[in-house]
């Protein structure tokens, strides 16, 4: 999922470089959503992956 986020960020930067504002904004928005989903899933995996050591 992080790979998709990076892909959309790069797409947004390239689109912004060529002056396509709408496409750049859309790709940046998708990248932001995917990044937050990635962070939430990462935190959940950290919490569930912990084992109690007695």
mmCIF entry with sequence, helices, sheets and N, C-alpha, C, O atoms, coordinates in Angstrom:
data_MODEL
# 
_entry.id   MODEL 
# 
_entity.id                         1 
_entity.type                       polymer 
_entity.pdbx_number_of_molecules   1 
# 
_entity_poly.entity_id                      1 
_entity_poly.type                           'polypeptide(L)' 
_entity_poly.nstd_linkage                   no 
_entity_poly.nstd_monomer                   no 
_entity_poly.pdbx_seq_one_letter_code       
;(UNK)(UNK)(UNK)(UNK)(UNK)(UNK)(UNK)(UNK)(UNK)(UNK)(UNK)(UNK)(UNK)(UNK)(UNK)(UNK)
(UNK)(UNK)(UNK)(UNK)(UNK)(UNK)(UNK)(UNK)(UNK)(UNK)(UNK)(UNK)(UNK)(UNK)(UNK)(UNK)
(UNK)(UNK)(UNK)(UNK)(UNK)(UNK)(UNK)(UNK)(UNK)(UNK)(UNK)(UNK)(UNK)(UNK)(UNK)(UNK)
(UNK)(UNK)(UNK)(UNK)(UNK)(UNK)
;
_entity_poly.pdbx_seq_one_letter_code_can   XXXXXXXXXXXXXXXXXXXXXXXXXXXXXXXXXXXXXXXXXXXXXXXXXXXXXX 
_entity_poly.pdbx_strand_id                 A 
# 
loop_
_entity_poly_seq.entity_id 
_entity_poly_seq.num 
_entity_poly_seq.mon_id 
_entity_poly_seq.hetero 
1 1  UNK n 
1 2  UNK n 
1 3  UNK n 
1 4  UNK n 
1 5  UNK n 
1 6  UNK n 
1 7  UNK n 
1 8  UNK n 
1 9  UNK n 
1 10 UNK n 
1 11 UNK n 
1 12 UNK n 
1 13 UNK n 
1 14 UNK n 
1 15 UNK n 
1 16 UNK n 
1 17 UNK n 
1 18 UNK n 
1 19 UNK n 
1 20 UNK n 
1 21 UNK n 
1 22 UNK n 
1 23 UNK n 
1 24 UNK n 
1 25 UNK n 
1 26 UNK n 
1 27 UNK n 
1 28 UNK n 
1 29 UNK n 
1 30 UNK n 
1 31 UNK n 
1 32 UNK n 
1 33 UNK n 
1 34 UNK n 
1 35 UNK n 
1 36 UNK n 
1 37 UNK n 
1 38 UNK n 
1 39 UNK n 
1 40 UNK n 
1 41 UNK n 
1 42 UNK n 
1 43 UNK n 
1 44 UNK n 
1 45 UNK n 
1 46 UNK n 
1 47 UNK n 
1 48 UNK n 
1 49 UNK n 
1 50 UNK n 
1 51 UNK n 
1 52 UNK n 
1 53 UNK n 
1 54 UNK n 
# 
_struct_asym.id          A 
_struct_asym.entity_id   1 
# 
loop_
_struct_conf.conf_type_id 
_struct_conf.id 
_struct_conf.pdbx_PDB_helix_id 
_struct_conf.beg_label_comp_id 
_struct_conf.beg_label_asym_id 
_struct_conf.beg_label_seq_id 
_struct_conf.pdbx_beg_PDB_ins_code 
_struct_conf.end_label_comp_id 
_struct_conf.end_label_asym_id 
_struct_conf.end_label_seq_id 
_struct_conf.pdbx_end_PDB_ins_code 
_struct_conf.beg_auth_comp_id 
_struct_conf.beg_auth_asym_id 
_struct_conf.beg_auth_seq_id 
_struct_conf.end_auth_comp_id 
_struct_conf.end_auth_asym_id 
_struct_conf.end_auth_seq_id 
_struct_conf.pdbx_PDB_helix_class 
_struct_conf.details 
_struct_conf.pdbx_PDB_helix_length 
HELX_P HELX_P1 AA1 UNK A 2  ? UNK A 17 ? UNK A 2  UNK A 17 1 ? 16 
HELX_P HELX_P2 AA2 UNK A 21 ? UNK A 49 ? UNK A 21 UNK A 49 1 ? 29 
# 
_struct_conf_type.id          HELX_P 
_struct_conf_type.criteria    ? 
_struct_conf_type.reference   ? 
# 
loop_
_atom_site.group_PDB 
_atom_site.id 
_atom_site.type_symbol 
_atom_site.label_atom_id 
_atom_site.label_alt_id 
_atom_site.label_comp_id 
_atom_site.label_asym_id 
_atom_site.label_entity_id 
_atom_site.label_seq_id 
_atom_site.pdbx_PDB_ins_code 
_atom_site.Cartn_x 
_atom_site.Cartn_y 
_atom_site.Cartn_z 
_atom_site.occupancy 
_atom_site.B_iso_or_equiv 
_atom_site.pdbx_formal_charge 
_atom_site.auth_seq_id 
_atom_site.auth_comp_id 
_atom_site.auth_asym_id 
_atom_site.auth_atom_id 
_atom_site.pdbx_PDB_model_num 
ATOM 1   N N  . UNK A 1 1  ? 0.823  -1.188  0.000   1.00 0.00 ? 1  UNK A N  1 
ATOM 2   C CA . UNK A 1 1  ? 0.000  0.000   0.000   1.00 0.00 ? 1  UNK A CA 1 
ATOM 3   C C  . UNK A 1 1  ? 0.867  1.252   0.000   1.00 0.00 ? 1  UNK A C  1 
ATOM 4   O O  . UNK A 1 1  ? 0.510  2.265   -0.602  1.00 0.00 ? 1  UNK A O  1 
ATOM 5   N N  . UNK A 1 2  ? 1.992  1.175   0.670   1.00 0.00 ? 2  UNK A N  1 
ATOM 6   C CA . UNK A 1 2  ? 2.902  2.317   0.679   1.00 0.00 ? 2  UNK A CA 1 
ATOM 7   C C  . UNK A 1 2  ? 3.440  2.565   -0.725  1.00 0.00 ? 2  UNK A C  1 
ATOM 8   O O  . UNK A 1 2  ? 3.706  3.708   -1.096  1.00 0.00 ? 2  UNK A O  1 
ATOM 9   N N  . UNK A 1 3  ? 3.600  1.511   -1.498  1.00 0.00 ? 3  UNK A N  1 
ATOM 10  C CA . UNK A 1 3  ? 4.080  1.658   -2.879  1.00 0.00 ? 3  UNK A CA 1 
ATOM 11  C C  . UNK A 1 3  ? 3.065  2.446   -3.716  1.00 0.00 ? 3  UNK A C  1 
ATOM 12  O O  . UNK A 1 3  ? 3.454  3.258   -4.556  1.00 0.00 ? 3  UNK A O  1 
ATOM 13  N N  . UNK A 1 4  ? 1.762  2.209   -3.490  1.00 0.00 ? 4  UNK A N  1 
ATOM 14  C CA . UNK A 1 4  ? 0.734  2.962   -4.219  1.00 0.00 ? 4  UNK A CA 1 
ATOM 15  C C  . UNK A 1 4  ? 0.768  4.431   -3.820  1.00 0.00 ? 4  UNK A C  1 
ATOM 16  O O  . UNK A 1 4  ? 0.589  5.313   -4.660  1.00 0.00 ? 4  UNK A O  1 
ATOM 17  N N  . UNK A 1 5  ? 0.998  4.690   -2.533  1.00 0.00 ? 5  UNK A N  1 
ATOM 18  C CA . UNK A 1 5  ? 1.074  6.069   -2.058  1.00 0.00 ? 5  UNK A CA 1 
ATOM 19  C C  . UNK A 1 5  ? 2.215  6.805   -2.748  1.00 0.00 ? 5  UNK A C  1 
ATOM 20  O O  . UNK A 1 5  ? 2.046  7.930   -3.218  1.00 0.00 ? 5  UNK A O  1 
ATOM 21  N N  . UNK A 1 6  ? 3.363  6.168   -2.805  1.00 0.00 ? 6  UNK A N  1 
ATOM 22  C CA . UNK A 1 6  ? 4.523  6.787   -3.456  1.00 0.00 ? 6  UNK A CA 1 
ATOM 23  C C  . UNK A 1 6  ? 4.246  7.002   -4.941  1.00 0.00 ? 6  UNK A C  1 
ATOM 24  O O  . UNK A 1 6  ? 4.630  8.029   -5.502  1.00 0.00 ? 6  UNK A O  1 
ATOM 25  N N  . UNK A 1 7  ? 3.584  6.043   -5.576  1.00 0.00 ? 7  UNK A N  1 
ATOM 26  C CA . UNK A 1 7  ? 3.250  6.172   -6.992  1.00 0.00 ? 7  UNK A CA 1 
ATOM 27  C C  . UNK A 1 7  ? 2.355  7.380   -7.239  1.00 0.00 ? 7  UNK A C  1 
ATOM 28  O O  . UNK A 1 7  ? 2.590  8.138   -8.180  1.00 0.00 ? 7  UNK A O  1 
ATOM 29  N N  . UNK A 1 8  ? 1.334  7.568   -6.407  1.00 0.00 ? 8  UNK A N  1 
ATOM 30  C CA . UNK A 1 8  ? 0.427  8.696   -6.600  1.00 0.00 ? 8  UNK A CA 1 
ATOM 31  C C  . UNK A 1 8  ? 1.101  10.026  -6.264  1.00 0.00 ? 8  UNK A C  1 
ATOM 32  O O  . UNK A 1 8  ? 0.775  11.047  -6.869  1.00 0.00 ? 8  UNK A O  1 
ATOM 33  N N  . UNK A 1 9  ? 2.037  10.031  -5.308  1.00 0.00 ? 9  UNK A N  1 
ATOM 34  C CA . UNK A 1 9  ? 2.772  11.261  -5.007  1.00 0.00 ? 9  UNK A CA 1 
ATOM 35  C C  . UNK A 1 9  ? 3.629  11.654  -6.199  1.00 0.00 ? 9  UNK A C  1 
ATOM 36  O O  . UNK A 1 9  ? 3.671  12.824  -6.577  1.00 0.00 ? 9  UNK A O  1 
ATOM 37  N N  . UNK A 1 10 ? 4.315  10.676  -6.797  1.00 0.00 ? 10 UNK A N  1 
ATOM 38  C CA . UNK A 1 10 ? 5.141  10.959  -7.967  1.00 0.00 ? 10 UNK A CA 1 
ATOM 39  C C  . UNK A 1 10 ? 4.278  11.430  -9.132  1.00 0.00 ? 10 UNK A C  1 
ATOM 40  O O  . UNK A 1 10 ? 4.649  12.361  -9.846  1.00 0.00 ? 10 UNK A O  1 
ATOM 41  N N  . UNK A 1 11 ? 3.122  10.787  -9.326  1.00 0.00 ? 11 UNK A N  1 
ATOM 42  C CA . UNK A 1 11 ? 2.200  11.206  -10.374 1.00 0.00 ? 11 UNK A CA 1 
ATOM 43  C C  . UNK A 1 11 ? 1.724  12.636  -10.143 1.00 0.00 ? 11 UNK A C  1 
ATOM 44  O O  . UNK A 1 11 ? 1.624  13.418  -11.089 1.00 0.00 ? 11 UNK A O  1 
ATOM 45  N N  . UNK A 1 12 ? 1.433  12.978  -8.903  1.00 0.00 ? 12 UNK A N  1 
ATOM 46  C CA . UNK A 1 12 ? 0.986  14.335  -8.578  1.00 0.00 ? 12 UNK A CA 1 
ATOM 47  C C  . UNK A 1 12 ? 2.090  15.350  -8.845  1.00 0.00 ? 12 UNK A C  1 
ATOM 48  O O  . UNK A 1 12 ? 1.819  16.438  -9.353  1.00 0.00 ? 12 UNK A O  1 
ATOM 49  N N  . UNK A 1 13 ? 3.325  15.010  -8.510  1.00 0.00 ? 13 UNK A N  1 
ATOM 50  C CA . UNK A 1 13 ? 4.430  15.934  -8.749  1.00 0.00 ? 13 UNK A CA 1 
ATOM 51  C C  . UNK A 1 13 ? 4.669  16.149  -10.241 1.00 0.00 ? 13 UNK A C  1 
ATOM 52  O O  . UNK A 1 13 ? 4.912  17.274  -10.679 1.00 0.00 ? 13 UNK A O  1 
ATOM 53  N N  . UNK A 1 14 ? 4.601  15.077  -11.014 1.00 0.00 ? 14 UNK A N  1 
ATOM 54  C CA . UNK A 1 14 ? 4.790  15.200  -12.462 1.00 0.00 ? 14 UNK A CA 1 
ATOM 55  C C  . UNK A 1 14 ? 3.660  16.010  -13.085 1.00 0.00 ? 14 UNK A C  1 
ATOM 56  O O  . UNK A 1 14 ? 3.903  16.860  -13.942 1.00 0.00 ? 14 UNK A O  1 
ATOM 57  N N  . UNK A 1 15 ? 2.426  15.749  -12.659 1.00 0.00 ? 15 UNK A N  1 
ATOM 58  C CA . UNK A 1 15 ? 1.286  16.497  -13.192 1.00 0.00 ? 15 UNK A CA 1 
ATOM 59  C C  . UNK A 1 15 ? 1.380  17.975  -12.812 1.00 0.00 ? 15 UNK A C  1 
ATOM 60  O O  . UNK A 1 15 ? 1.047  18.846  -13.615 1.00 0.00 ? 15 UNK A O  1 
ATOM 61  N N  . UNK A 1 16 ? 1.827  18.253  -11.603 1.00 0.00 ? 16 UNK A N  1 
ATOM 62  C CA . UNK A 1 16 ? 1.978  19.644  -11.173 1.00 0.00 ? 16 UNK A CA 1 
ATOM 63  C C  . UNK A 1 16 ? 3.089  20.334  -11.962 1.00 0.00 ? 16 UNK A C  1 
ATOM 64  O O  . UNK A 1 16 ? 2.987  21.523  -12.265 1.00 0.00 ? 16 UNK A O  1 
ATOM 65  N N  . UNK A 1 17 ? 4.130  19.609  -12.290 1.00 0.00 ? 17 UNK A N  1 
ATOM 66  C CA . UNK A 1 17 ? 5.244  20.153  -13.056 1.00 0.00 ? 17 UNK A CA 1 
ATOM 67  C C  . UNK A 1 17 ? 4.782  20.598  -14.444 1.00 0.00 ? 17 UNK A C  1 
ATOM 68  O O  . UNK A 1 17 ? 5.229  21.628  -14.949 1.00 0.00 ? 17 UNK A O  1 
ATOM 69  N N  . UNK A 1 18 ? 3.896  19.829  -15.052 1.00 0.00 ? 18 UNK A N  1 
ATOM 70  C CA . UNK A 1 18 ? 3.398  20.160  -16.382 1.00 0.00 ? 18 UNK A CA 1 
ATOM 71  C C  . UNK A 1 18 ? 2.172  21.065  -16.354 1.00 0.00 ? 18 UNK A C  1 
ATOM 72  O O  . UNK A 1 18 ? 1.650  21.424  -17.410 1.00 0.00 ? 18 UNK A O  1 
ATOM 73  N N  . UNK A 1 19 ? 1.709  21.435  -15.175 1.00 0.00 ? 19 UNK A N  1 
ATOM 74  C CA . UNK A 1 19 ? 0.628  22.407  -15.073 1.00 0.00 ? 19 UNK A CA 1 
ATOM 75  C C  . UNK A 1 19 ? -0.772 21.828  -15.066 1.00 0.00 ? 19 UNK A C  1 
ATOM 76  O O  . UNK A 1 19 ? -1.737 22.565  -15.266 1.00 0.00 ? 19 UNK A O  1 
ATOM 77  N N  . UNK A 1 20 ? -0.913 20.538  -14.843 1.00 0.00 ? 20 UNK A N  1 
ATOM 78  C CA . UNK A 1 20 ? -2.241 19.928  -14.773 1.00 0.00 ? 20 UNK A CA 1 
ATOM 79  C C  . UNK A 1 20 ? -2.716 19.971  -13.327 1.00 0.00 ? 20 UNK A C  1 
ATOM 80  O O  . UNK A 1 20 ? -2.548 18.999  -12.591 1.00 0.00 ? 20 UNK A O  1 
ATOM 81  N N  . UNK A 1 21 ? -3.296 21.071  -12.921 1.00 0.00 ? 21 UNK A N  1 
ATOM 82  C CA . UNK A 1 21 ? -3.675 21.282  -11.524 1.00 0.00 ? 21 UNK A CA 1 
ATOM 83  C C  . UNK A 1 21 ? -4.707 20.306  -11.008 1.00 0.00 ? 21 UNK A C  1 
ATOM 84  O O  . UNK A 1 21 ? -4.588 19.819  -9.884  1.00 0.00 ? 21 UNK A O  1 
ATOM 85  N N  . UNK A 1 22 ? -5.723 20.009  -11.808 1.00 0.00 ? 22 UNK A N  1 
ATOM 86  C CA . UNK A 1 22 ? -6.783 19.105  -11.364 1.00 0.00 ? 22 UNK A CA 1 
ATOM 87  C C  . UNK A 1 22 ? -6.290 17.686  -11.170 1.00 0.00 ? 22 UNK A C  1 
ATOM 88  O O  . UNK A 1 22 ? -6.638 17.021  -10.194 1.00 0.00 ? 22 UNK A O  1 
ATOM 89  N N  . UNK A 1 23 ? -5.473 17.229  -12.110 1.00 0.00 ? 23 UNK A N  1 
ATOM 90  C CA . UNK A 1 23 ? -4.927 15.869  -12.001 1.00 0.00 ? 23 UNK A CA 1 
ATOM 91  C C  . UNK A 1 23 ? -3.972 15.778  -10.819 1.00 0.00 ? 23 UNK A C  1 
ATOM 92  O O  . UNK A 1 23 ? -3.973 14.788  -10.088 1.00 0.00 ? 23 UNK A O  1 
ATOM 93  N N  . UNK A 1 24 ? -3.156 16.813  -10.634 1.00 0.00 ? 24 UNK A N  1 
ATOM 94  C CA . UNK A 1 24 ? -2.205 16.817  -9.521  1.00 0.00 ? 24 UNK A CA 1 
ATOM 95  C C  . UNK A 1 24 ? -2.932 16.806  -8.183  1.00 0.00 ? 24 UNK A C  1 
ATOM 96  O O  . UNK A 1 24 ? -2.533 16.097  -7.259  1.00 0.00 ? 24 UNK A O  1 
ATOM 97  N N  . UNK A 1 25 ? -3.994 17.589  -8.082  1.00 0.00 ? 25 UNK A N  1 
ATOM 98  C CA . UNK A 1 25 ? -4.760 17.635  -6.832  1.00 0.00 ? 25 UNK A CA 1 
ATOM 99  C C  . UNK A 1 25 ? -5.436 16.297  -6.562  1.00 0.00 ? 25 UNK A C  1 
ATOM 100 O O  . UNK A 1 25 ? -5.477 15.838  -5.421  1.00 0.00 ? 25 UNK A O  1 
ATOM 101 N N  . UNK A 1 26 ? -5.963 15.676  -7.607  1.00 0.00 ? 26 UNK A N  1 
ATOM 102 C CA . UNK A 1 26 ? -6.607 14.367  -7.435  1.00 0.00 ? 26 UNK A CA 1 
ATOM 103 C C  . UNK A 1 26 ? -5.625 13.299  -7.017  1.00 0.00 ? 26 UNK A C  1 
ATOM 104 O O  . UNK A 1 26 ? -5.911 12.514  -6.113  1.00 0.00 ? 26 UNK A O  1 
ATOM 105 N N  . UNK A 1 27 ? -4.472 13.256  -7.657  1.00 0.00 ? 27 UNK A N  1 
ATOM 106 C CA . UNK A 1 27 ? -3.457 12.253  -7.311  1.00 0.00 ? 27 UNK A CA 1 
ATOM 107 C C  . UNK A 1 27 ? -2.911 12.492  -5.902  1.00 0.00 ? 27 UNK A C  1 
ATOM 108 O O  . UNK A 1 27 ? -2.654 11.541  -5.162  1.00 0.00 ? 27 UNK A O  1 
ATOM 109 N N  . UNK A 1 28 ? -2.736 13.754  -5.536  1.00 0.00 ? 28 UNK A N  1 
ATOM 110 C CA . UNK A 1 28 ? -2.258 14.060  -4.191  1.00 0.00 ? 28 UNK A CA 1 
ATOM 111 C C  . UNK A 1 28 ? -3.294 13.661  -3.142  1.00 0.00 ? 28 UNK A C  1 
ATOM 112 O O  . UNK A 1 28 ? -2.938 13.173  -2.069  1.00 0.00 ? 28 UNK A O  1 
ATOM 113 N N  . UNK A 1 29 ? -4.563 13.867  -3.449  1.00 0.00 ? 29 UNK A N  1 
ATOM 114 C CA . UNK A 1 29 ? -5.625 13.464  -2.525  1.00 0.00 ? 29 UNK A CA 1 
ATOM 115 C C  . UNK A 1 29 ? -5.672 11.961  -2.324  1.00 0.00 ? 29 UNK A C  1 
ATOM 116 O O  . UNK A 1 29 ? -5.828 11.479  -1.201  1.00 0.00 ? 29 UNK A O  1 
ATOM 117 N N  . UNK A 1 30 ? -5.537 11.219  -3.424  1.00 0.00 ? 30 UNK A N  1 
ATOM 118 C CA . UNK A 1 30 ? -5.511 9.756   -3.322  1.00 0.00 ? 30 UNK A CA 1 
ATOM 119 C C  . UNK A 1 30 ? -4.300 9.297   -2.531  1.00 0.00 ? 30 UNK A C  1 
ATOM 120 O O  . UNK A 1 30 ? -4.400 8.392   -1.702  1.00 0.00 ? 30 UNK A O  1 
ATOM 121 N N  . UNK A 1 31 ? -3.151 9.919   -2.786  1.00 0.00 ? 31 UNK A N  1 
ATOM 122 C CA . UNK A 1 31 ? -1.933 9.554   -2.058  1.00 0.00 ? 31 UNK A CA 1 
ATOM 123 C C  . UNK A 1 31 ? -2.090 9.816   -0.562  1.00 0.00 ? 31 UNK A C  1 
ATOM 124 O O  . UNK A 1 31 ? -1.627 9.027   0.262   1.00 0.00 ? 31 UNK A O  1 
ATOM 125 N N  . UNK A 1 32 ? -2.735 10.911  -0.219  1.00 0.00 ? 32 UNK A N  1 
ATOM 126 C CA . UNK A 1 32 ? -2.937 11.241  1.196   1.00 0.00 ? 32 UNK A CA 1 
ATOM 127 C C  . UNK A 1 32 ? -3.845 10.212  1.871   1.00 0.00 ? 32 UNK A C  1 
ATOM 128 O O  . UNK A 1 32 ? -3.563 9.770   2.985   1.00 0.00 ? 32 UNK A O  1 
ATOM 129 N N  . UNK A 1 33 ? -4.923 9.835   1.204   1.00 0.00 ? 33 UNK A N  1 
ATOM 130 C CA . UNK A 1 33 ? -5.843 8.839   1.759   1.00 0.00 ? 33 UNK A CA 1 
ATOM 131 C C  . UNK A 1 33 ? -5.142 7.499   1.943   1.00 0.00 ? 33 UNK A C  1 
ATOM 132 O O  . UNK A 1 33 ? -5.268 6.867   2.992   1.00 0.00 ? 33 UNK A O  1 
ATOM 133 N N  . UNK A 1 34 ? -4.401 7.066   0.919   1.00 0.00 ? 34 UNK A N  1 
ATOM 134 C CA . UNK A 1 34 ? -3.688 5.791   1.009   1.00 0.00 ? 34 UNK A CA 1 
ATOM 135 C C  . UNK A 1 34 ? -2.636 5.813   2.107   1.00 0.00 ? 34 UNK A C  1 
ATOM 136 O O  . UNK A 1 34 ? -2.422 4.807   2.783   1.00 0.00 ? 34 UNK A O  1 
ATOM 137 N N  . UNK A 1 35 ? -1.976 6.961   2.292   1.00 0.00 ? 35 UNK A N  1 
ATOM 138 C CA . UNK A 1 35 ? -0.965 7.069   3.342   1.00 0.00 ? 35 UNK A CA 1 
ATOM 139 C C  . UNK A 1 35 ? -1.598 6.896   4.717   1.00 0.00 ? 35 UNK A C  1 
ATOM 140 O O  . UNK A 1 35 ? -1.059 6.176   5.557   1.00 0.00 ? 35 UNK A O  1 
ATOM 141 N N  . UNK A 1 36 ? -2.726 7.541   4.955   1.00 0.00 ? 36 UNK A N  1 
ATOM 142 C CA . UNK A 1 36 ? -3.373 7.417   6.260   1.00 0.00 ? 36 UNK A CA 1 
ATOM 143 C C  . UNK A 1 36 ? -3.901 6.005   6.503   1.00 0.00 ? 36 UNK A C  1 
ATOM 144 O O  . UNK A 1 36 ? -3.854 5.508   7.628   1.00 0.00 ? 36 UNK A O  1 
ATOM 145 N N  . UNK A 1 37 ? -4.402 5.360   5.451   1.00 0.00 ? 37 UNK A N  1 
ATOM 146 C CA . UNK A 1 37 ? -4.828 3.963   5.591   1.00 0.00 ? 37 UNK A CA 1 
ATOM 147 C C  . UNK A 1 37 ? -3.628 3.094   5.946   1.00 0.00 ? 37 UNK A C  1 
ATOM 148 O O  . UNK A 1 37 ? -3.728 2.209   6.797   1.00 0.00 ? 37 UNK A O  1 
ATOM 149 N N  . UNK A 1 38 ? -2.488 3.345   5.294   1.00 0.00 ? 38 UNK A N  1 
ATOM 150 C CA . UNK A 1 38 ? -1.273 2.599   5.587   1.00 0.00 ? 38 UNK A CA 1 
ATOM 151 C C  . UNK A 1 38 ? -0.853 2.793   7.042   1.00 0.00 ? 38 UNK A C  1 
ATOM 152 O O  . UNK A 1 38 ? -0.498 1.826   7.716   1.00 0.00 ? 38 UNK A O  1 
ATOM 153 N N  . UNK A 1 39 ? -0.891 4.018   7.526   1.00 0.00 ? 39 UNK A N  1 
ATOM 154 C CA . UNK A 1 39 ? -0.484 4.294   8.910   1.00 0.00 ? 39 UNK A CA 1 
ATOM 155 C C  . UNK A 1 39 ? -1.398 3.580   9.893   1.00 0.00 ? 39 UNK A C  1 
ATOM 156 O O  . UNK A 1 39 ? -0.924 2.990   10.864  1.00 0.00 ? 39 UNK A O  1 
ATOM 157 N N  . UNK A 1 40 ? -2.710 3.628   9.652   1.00 0.00 ? 40 UNK A N  1 
ATOM 158 C CA . UNK A 1 40 ? -3.660 2.962   10.545  1.00 0.00 ? 40 UNK A CA 1 
ATOM 159 C C  . UNK A 1 40 ? -3.426 1.455   10.558  1.00 0.00 ? 40 UNK A C  1 
ATOM 160 O O  . UNK A 1 40 ? -3.414 0.840   11.624  1.00 0.00 ? 40 UNK A O  1 
ATOM 161 N N  . UNK A 1 41 ? -3.241 0.857   9.383   1.00 0.00 ? 41 UNK A N  1 
ATOM 162 C CA . UNK A 1 41 ? -2.986 -0.582  9.322   1.00 0.00 ? 41 UNK A CA 1 
ATOM 163 C C  . UNK A 1 41 ? -1.666 -0.949  9.984   1.00 0.00 ? 41 UNK A C  1 
ATOM 164 O O  . UNK A 1 41 ? -1.553 -2.005  10.606  1.00 0.00 ? 41 UNK A O  1 
ATOM 165 N N  . UNK A 1 42 ? -0.671 -0.083  9.854   1.00 0.00 ? 42 UNK A N  1 
ATOM 166 C CA . UNK A 1 42 ? 0.619  -0.325  10.503  1.00 0.00 ? 42 UNK A CA 1 
ATOM 167 C C  . UNK A 1 42 ? 0.479  -0.308  12.018  1.00 0.00 ? 42 UNK A C  1 
ATOM 168 O O  . UNK A 1 42 ? 1.035  -1.169  12.700  1.00 0.00 ? 42 UNK A O  1 
ATOM 169 N N  . UNK A 1 43 ? -0.250 0.657   12.549  1.00 0.00 ? 43 UNK A N  1 
ATOM 170 C CA . UNK A 1 43 ? -0.448 0.754   13.994  1.00 0.00 ? 43 UNK A CA 1 
ATOM 171 C C  . UNK A 1 43 ? -1.240 -0.451  14.500  1.00 0.00 ? 43 UNK A C  1 
ATOM 172 O O  . UNK A 1 43 ? -0.923 -1.001  15.555  1.00 0.00 ? 43 UNK A O  1 
ATOM 173 N N  . UNK A 1 44 ? -2.268 -0.865  13.758  1.00 0.00 ? 44 UNK A N  1 
ATOM 174 C CA . UNK A 1 44 ? -3.038 -2.041  14.151  1.00 0.00 ? 44 UNK A CA 1 
ATOM 175 C C  . UNK A 1 44 ? -2.158 -3.287  14.160  1.00 0.00 ? 44 UNK A C  1 
ATOM 176 O O  . UNK A 1 44 ? -2.266 -4.117  15.062  1.00 0.00 ? 44 UNK A O  1 
ATOM 177 N N  . UNK A 1 45 ? -1.295 -3.419  13.170  1.00 0.00 ? 45 UNK A N  1 
ATOM 178 C CA . UNK A 1 45 ? -0.415 -4.589  13.128  1.00 0.00 ? 45 UNK A CA 1 
ATOM 179 C C  . UNK A 1 45 ? 0.603  -4.559  14.264  1.00 0.00 ? 45 UNK A C  1 
ATOM 180 O O  . UNK A 1 45 ? 0.995  -5.612  14.766  1.00 0.00 ? 45 UNK A O  1 
ATOM 181 N N  . UNK A 1 46 ? 1.030  -3.381  14.672  1.00 0.00 ? 46 UNK A N  1 
ATOM 182 C CA . UNK A 1 46 ? 1.943  -3.294  15.817  1.00 0.00 ? 46 UNK A CA 1 
ATOM 183 C C  . UNK A 1 46 ? 1.246  -3.720  17.103  1.00 0.00 ? 46 UNK A C  1 
ATOM 184 O O  . UNK A 1 46 ? 1.817  -4.446  17.917  1.00 0.00 ? 46 UNK A O  1 
ATOM 185 N N  . UNK A 1 47 ? 0.021  -3.269  17.276  1.00 0.00 ? 47 UNK A N  1 
ATOM 186 C CA . UNK A 1 47 ? -0.717 -3.593  18.502  1.00 0.00 ? 47 UNK A CA 1 
ATOM 187 C C  . UNK A 1 47 ? -1.056 -5.082  18.549  1.00 0.00 ? 47 UNK A C  1 
ATOM 188 O O  . UNK A 1 47 ? -0.882 -5.719  19.588  1.00 0.00 ? 47 UNK A O  1 
ATOM 189 N N  . UNK A 1 48 ? -1.533 -5.640  17.446  1.00 0.00 ? 48 UNK A N  1 
ATOM 190 C CA . UNK A 1 48 ? -1.935 -7.062  17.423  1.00 0.00 ? 48 UNK A CA 1 
ATOM 191 C C  . UNK A 1 48 ? -0.733 -7.979  17.415  1.00 0.00 ? 48 UNK A C  1 
ATOM 192 O O  . UNK A 1 48 ? -0.834 -9.132  17.834  1.00 0.00 ? 48 UNK A O  1 
ATOM 193 N N  . UNK A 1 49 ? 0.400  -7.494  16.948  1.00 0.00 ? 49 UNK A N  1 
ATOM 194 C CA . UNK A 1 49 ? 1.588  -8.334  16.857  1.00 0.00 ? 49 UNK A CA 1 
ATOM 195 C C  . UNK A 1 49 ? 2.329  -8.478  18.168  1.00 0.00 ? 49 UNK A C  1 
ATOM 196 O O  . UNK A 1 49 ? 3.187  -9.350  18.303  1.00 0.00 ? 49 UNK A O  1 
ATOM 197 N N  . UNK A 1 50 ? 2.010  -7.634  19.134  1.00 0.00 ? 50 UNK A N  1 
ATOM 198 C CA . UNK A 1 50 ? 2.674  -7.697  20.432  1.00 0.00 ? 50 UNK A CA 1 
ATOM 199 C C  . UNK A 1 50 ? 2.261  -8.947  21.182  1.00 0.00 ? 50 UNK A C  1 
ATOM 200 O O  . UNK A 1 50 ? 1.087  -9.316  21.217  1.00 0.00 ? 50 UNK A O  1 
ATOM 201 N N  . UNK A 1 51 ? 3.240  -9.583  21.773  1.00 0.00 ? 51 UNK A N  1 
ATOM 202 C CA . UNK A 1 51 ? 2.947  -10.758 22.602  1.00 0.00 ? 51 UNK A CA 1 
ATOM 203 C C  . UNK A 1 51 ? 3.303  -10.440 24.047  1.00 0.00 ? 51 UNK A C  1 
ATOM 204 O O  . UNK A 1 51 ? 4.275  -9.741  24.334  1.00 0.00 ? 51 UNK A O  1 
ATOM 205 N N  . UNK A 1 52 ? 2.511  -10.961 24.919  1.00 0.00 ? 52 UNK A N  1 
ATOM 206 C CA . UNK A 1 52 ? 2.770  -10.731 26.346  1.00 0.00 ? 52 UNK A CA 1 
ATOM 207 C C  . UNK A 1 52 ? 3.927  -11.616 26.789  1.00 0.00 ? 52 UNK A C  1 
ATOM 208 O O  . UNK A 1 52 ? 3.920  -12.831 26.587  1.00 0.00 ? 52 UNK A O  1 
ATOM 209 N N  . UNK A 1 53 ? 4.907  -10.982 27.392  1.00 0.00 ? 53 UNK A N  1 
ATOM 210 C CA . UNK A 1 53 ? 6.040  -11.715 27.921  1.00 0.00 ? 53 UNK A CA 1 
ATOM 211 C C  . UNK A 1 53 ? 5.940  -11.702 29.440  1.00 0.00 ? 53 UNK A C  1 
ATOM 212 O O  . UNK A 1 53 ? 5.941  -10.640 30.062  1.00 0.00 ? 53 UNK A O  1 
ATOM 213 N N  . UNK A 1 54 ? 5.856  -12.890 30.032  1.00 0.00 ? 54 UNK A N  1 
ATOM 214 C CA . UNK A 1 54 ? 5.715  -12.967 31.471  1.00 0.00 ? 54 UNK A CA 1 
ATOM 215 C C  . UNK A 1 54 ? 7.003  -13.333 32.145  1.00 0.00 ? 54 UNK A C  1 
ATOM 216 O O  . UNK A 1 54 ? 7.051  -13.440 33.370  1.00 0.00 ? 54 UNK A O  1 
# 
